[in-house]
């Protein structure tokens, strides 16, 4: 699994820049346009939050565990709009610090190791983008990917009552995924080999599931699937809107960009991170159908 240092590399590095671009509780996961790309990014993110809350039957007083909570946008929605009680978990210290500063109950903790002894049980659980970080390349190569997901669903099983629901959305590999051996950060810049190599650089310690079927299979027999939908096109639009916001001028934000220049010349891995934000390899992977993106709702049986 991606460790705290891996998630800090991806998320804590951009923490302040992200909040200056997207707001204190901005979403760093695909929005929900459902084909209506006249919506603003904020409207589409709120539509996603409403869909999740409705799917999980979250109402006033519901106790919700928001795994991989990011900067707590869903926690904000369910506490402000639904009157729910939320605990958020992240592996990024930068995200946790920002969330706590903004008044949200967010802790640095590994989602896979939560037990009822930690916080009790929950009426509903979300994991918006977290599964993408649960299996490393090494675990996949060792043949442990399905076990990793099955063990996670066992964790969820202990945290929910019968009939309790779990929502997740995750990127997955799709029909045009190439063999791992072909990934090469020195390959031609418009090739799948180069784009996928950048994806590995963007999310160290992380390897995606091979389609939603792998996840659904690993959820059995403790959970039944309630709904499944692809958010691939929605994610392409989400990334386009993110790029505009990251580039929008803000004096403090651009000063932060300038402050990172020395790191660019001294840290090779950071140079890859800059290339990632310039190219948006996940957007290219969605466009080329190397990757897909799914929203899945499960219910404990």
Secondary structure, DSSP 8 states (H G I E B T S, - for coil): ---HHHHIIIIITTHHHHHHHH-TT---S----TT-TTS-HHHHHHHHHHHHHHHTT--TT-EEEEET-TTTHHHHHHHHHS--EEEEEES-HHHHHHHHHTT--EEE--GGG--HHHH--EEEEEEES-GGGTS-HHHHHTT-HHHHHHHHHHHHHHHEEEEEEEEEEEEEE-TT---GGG--TTS-TTSHHHHHHHHHHHTTT---BSHHHHHHHHHTTTEEEEEEEE-HHHHHHHHHHHHHHHHS--HHHHHHHHHTHHHHHH-HHHHHHHHHHHH-HHHHHHHTTSEEEEEEEEEE-
